């Protein structure tokens, strides 16, 4: 059975629930729920397993806090014996407008501390990332409050649509592969 590791980035704890920075957790919650799975507490992460057309997806939400995400990523990738090219990381991205998703098979951390730690831990940036645009409508010096803030009421319909689209991207990545899915995901405008 082909196996995949799907990593949603965020911070544990109720203070961070449904913040922009925790969109990776929100996407994985929706994905695992859609496929009838549940999360349980595991080492360094909450973990849920999903079966999808003969494939097994190990879905993790690191409990190490964003800046130490690499430790959980590497632990679960090694524990489950999943090759790096069969991993997908879902992350918030300030550089993308709220209406966009971007999927790439490699690339820099773009200043994102979770990706920075994964790259440092793995020693490479050659792993797939689904970047969920959160926009950058904040005043000078307000980045931290914006990223750790909650979605505005007027943003919520787009966020909900993008969470659903992100679930479709995960399925396509697993079933159709990275190249096909990049072509699909990168053209979406929500």
N, C-alpha and C positions, 0 to 999 in steps of 0.2 A: 504494500500500500504506500503510495506517495504521501509524504508528510511535509507540512509547512508550519512555519512559526510566524504568527501574526502578532506584532507588538504595538500596543497603543500607549503613547506616552502621556503622562500626566503626573499629578502629585496626589498621594493618598490623603485621606481625611476629609471631613465634612466642610472645612473652610474652603476647599478647592472644588467641590462638586459643581459641575456645569459652568466652570469658568472657561474663558477662551483657551487658556493654556492646557486645559484638561480635555480638549476635544478628542484626543486619541482614546481616552477612556470611554467617552460617550459613544464614539463610533463602535468600539468593540462591544460595549454593553448592548447596543442595538443589534449588532451582527450576531452575537452569541444567542441573544433572546430570539431573534428571527429563526434561528436554526434549532431551537429547543434545548440549548445548552444552559449551563449555570456555571458561575464562577465559584471556586473554592479557594481557601487560603493555601498557598504553597510557599516554598522557599523563595524569598526575594520578590514574590509577585502573587497576585491573584491569578488563577489559571482556570481556563475553561476549554474543553475539547469539543470540536464540531466535526461531524462527518458530512462530506459533500461529494456525492457522485464518485465513491471509491477512493476519496482522499481524506486524510485526517489533518485537521487544522488545530494546532496548539495555540491558543490565544492567551496572551499574557498582558496584565496591567502591572508594571513594576511598582513595588511598594518601597522602593529605595529612594524616593524623591527624584525629581526630574534630573538633577545634576549628577546622579549616580546611576542612570538608566543602563549604562553599558554592562554593569555587573550582572543585572538580572537577564539582559539579552544574552550574554555569553553563557551564563549558567544554563538557561533553558535550551539554547541551541545545542550545547554539548550534551546535556542530560538526555534530550530527546533525539540526539544524533541527526540533526537537520542541517543540510548544507546551506551555506550563506546565501546562495542564489535562490533558495526556497524560503526566504524570509521577506516580510513586508512590514515596514514601520510606519505608523500613522502619527502625524505630528502637526501642530499648529504652525502657521507661517505668516509673519507680519508683512512680508514683502509682496504677498498676493492679496488682491482684493477679495472681499467676502464672497463674491460670485464665482470664484475659481477654485479648482482642484488642480494639482500638478503631480504627475507620477514620473519618477526618474529611476533608472537602474543604478545610478551612482551620483556623486556630487558632494559638494562641500556641506558643512554644517550650517552655513549661512548665519553664523552667530547664535544658533540655537543651542543652549547648554545641554539639553538631552542628547541631541545628535552629536555634539562635540564629545561628550563622554563615551558614547557608543563607538565613535570613530577612534578615539584614543585607546579604548579597550580592545577593539578588534584589530587596530593597526591598518585600517583601510576605510575608504568611503564607498567601496564597491558593494553596496547593498541597496535594495529597492526602498524608496521612501514615497509615501503618499502625503503630500503637503496640502493641508486644509487651510485655505486663505482665511485670515481673520481681519484683514484690513489693517490700517495704521492711523485711524482717526483719533489721535491723542495729541495734547499740547506738548510742547518741548518739556522734557523731564518727566513726562507722564507715562512712559512706556510700561513700567512695572505695574502700575495701577490698572492700565488698560488690559494688559495680558492676563493679570490675575483677577480681572473684573468679570462680571456676568454679562451675558448677551443682553442687548437692549430689546425691548418688546418688538420694535419694528424689524429687528434682525432675525428674530426667532423663526419666521416662516422659511427664510433662505437657509438658515442653519439646519432646520429639520429636513429640508429637501436635500441638502448636501450630505447629511448623515446617511440618508437612504441611498443616495448616489454612491457614497463611499462604500457602503455594504455591497453594492453592485460591482464596484471596482475590485474589492477583495475577491469576490466570487470569480470574476473574469481573470484576475491575476492567477488564481489557482487552476482554473479550468482551461483558459486560452493562452496563458503566458504573458510575459512582461511586454513584449513588443506590440502585440495586438491591443493590450489593455492601455498602454501609454497613448496610443493613437485615439482610442475612445475617450479616455479620461481627460486628456489635455485639450480636447475640443469642447468639453462641457462648459456651458455658461449658465449658471443658475440664478 
